[in-house]
Amino acid sequence: MFEQMDDQLMDAMCDRLKPVLYTEDSCIVREGDPVNEMLFIMRGKLESMTTNGGRTGFFNSDILKAGDFCGEELLTWALDPHSSSSLPSSTRTVKTLSEVEAFALMADDLKFVASQFRRLHCKQLQHTFRFYSPQWRTWAACFIQAAWRRYSRKKLEDSLHEEEIRLQAAMASSGAHSPSLGATLYASRFAANVLRTLRRSGTRKARLQERLPVMLLQKPAEPDFSAEEH
């Protein structure tokens, strides 16, 4: 974002930055609280975590350090020309793990800078924002996990189906060629037990996957630049 700013806009933004200092174990913002500033970290470490709005079984955390930022919900809000006047809610809880030095850009100041920035070409900003955003990275990871679960479930179902066909064919072959009725009954019982075990195993795995919450987050909001493009 900064690379695409001209010198005049960069100066305007820097004039509005305020140095801040946080002590260790300080809570900067809690999930669900209004975001009133965006922080650019210069020194120290923070932990950014989310439970996806208090969703049971969901937890994601990320370590932020020098060069990272937090409060990105405010950037999306500021860049959107149709955003409401009320501040956005934080999607994450951010706490310091050590003493932290940062620069803060308050909501009103960020709104002013964003209104100027929207005049620039913003396609690249969308890609850059997604790449560095903890929200977007978390959403992408959850999307991939959900896709992998669907693939694993499909693979298990296909494997069980193939095994059933193989055992049924073996049972039919045994019945056709074996002269012993007792051997045929034994083979039939054996095949039936194996099929039952396979189905139970598949059912247990399917139920386990159903019990595990599908870790899908709502897709993060992003600014609509269509008005500027037209």
Rosetta blueprint (number, residue, H / E / L):
1 M L
2 F H
3 E H
4 Q H
5 M L
6 D L
7 D H
8 Q H
9 L H
10 M H
11 D H
12 A H
13 M H
14 C H
15 D H
16 R H
17 L L
18 K E
19 P E
20 V E
21 L E
22 Y E
23 T L
24 E L
25 D L
26 S L
27 C E
28 I E
29 V E
30 R L
31 E L
32 G L
33 D L
34 P E
35 V L
36 N L
37 E E
38 M E
39 L E
40 F E
41 I E
42 M E
43 R E
44 G L
45 K L
46 L E
47 E E
48 S E
49 M E
50 T E
51 T L
52 N L
53 G L
54 G L
55 R L
56 T L
57 G L
58 F L
59 F L
60 N E
61 S E
62 D E
63 I E
64 L E
65 K L
66 A L
67 G L
68 D L
69 F E
70 C E
71 G L
72 E H
73 E H
74 L H
75 L H
76 T H
77 W H
78 A H
79 L H
80 D L
81 P L
82 H L
83 S L
84 S L
85 S L
86 S L
87 L L
88 P L
89 S E
90 S L
91 T L
92 R L
93 T E
94 V E
95 K E
96 T E
97 L L
98 S L
99 E L
100 V E
101 E E
102 A E
103 F E
104 A E
105 L E
106 M E
107 A H
108 D H
109 D H
110 L H
111 K H
112 F H
113 V H
114 A H
115 S H
116 Q H
117 F H
118 R L
119 R L
120 L L
121 H L
122 C L
123 K H
124 Q H
125 L H
126 Q H
127 H H
128 T H
129 F H
130 R H
131 F H
132 Y H
133 S L
134 P H
135 Q H
136 W H
137 R H
138 T H
139 W H
140 A H
141 A H
142 C H
143 F H
144 I H
145 Q H
146 A H
147 A H
148 W H
149 R H
150 R H
151 Y H
152 S H
153 R H
154 K H
155 K H
156 L H
157 E H
158 D H
159 S H
160 L H
161 H H
162 E H
163 E H
164 E H
165 I H
166 R H
167 L H
168 Q H
169 A H
170 A H
171 M H
172 A H
173 S H
174 S H
175 G H
176 A H
177 H H
178 S L
179 P L
180 S L
181 L H
182 G H
183 A H
184 T H
185 L H
186 Y H
187 A H
188 S H
189 R H
190 F H
191 A H
192 A H
193 N H
194 V H
195 L H
196 R H
197 T H
198 L H
199 R H
200 R H
201 S H
202 G H
203 T H
204 R H
205 K H
206 A H
207 R H
208 L H
209 Q H
210 E H
211 R H
212 L L
213 P L
214 V L
215 M L
216 L L
217 L L
218 Q L
219 K L
220 P L
221 A L
222 E L
223 P L
224 D L
225 F L
226 S H
227 A H
228 E H
229 E H
230 H L
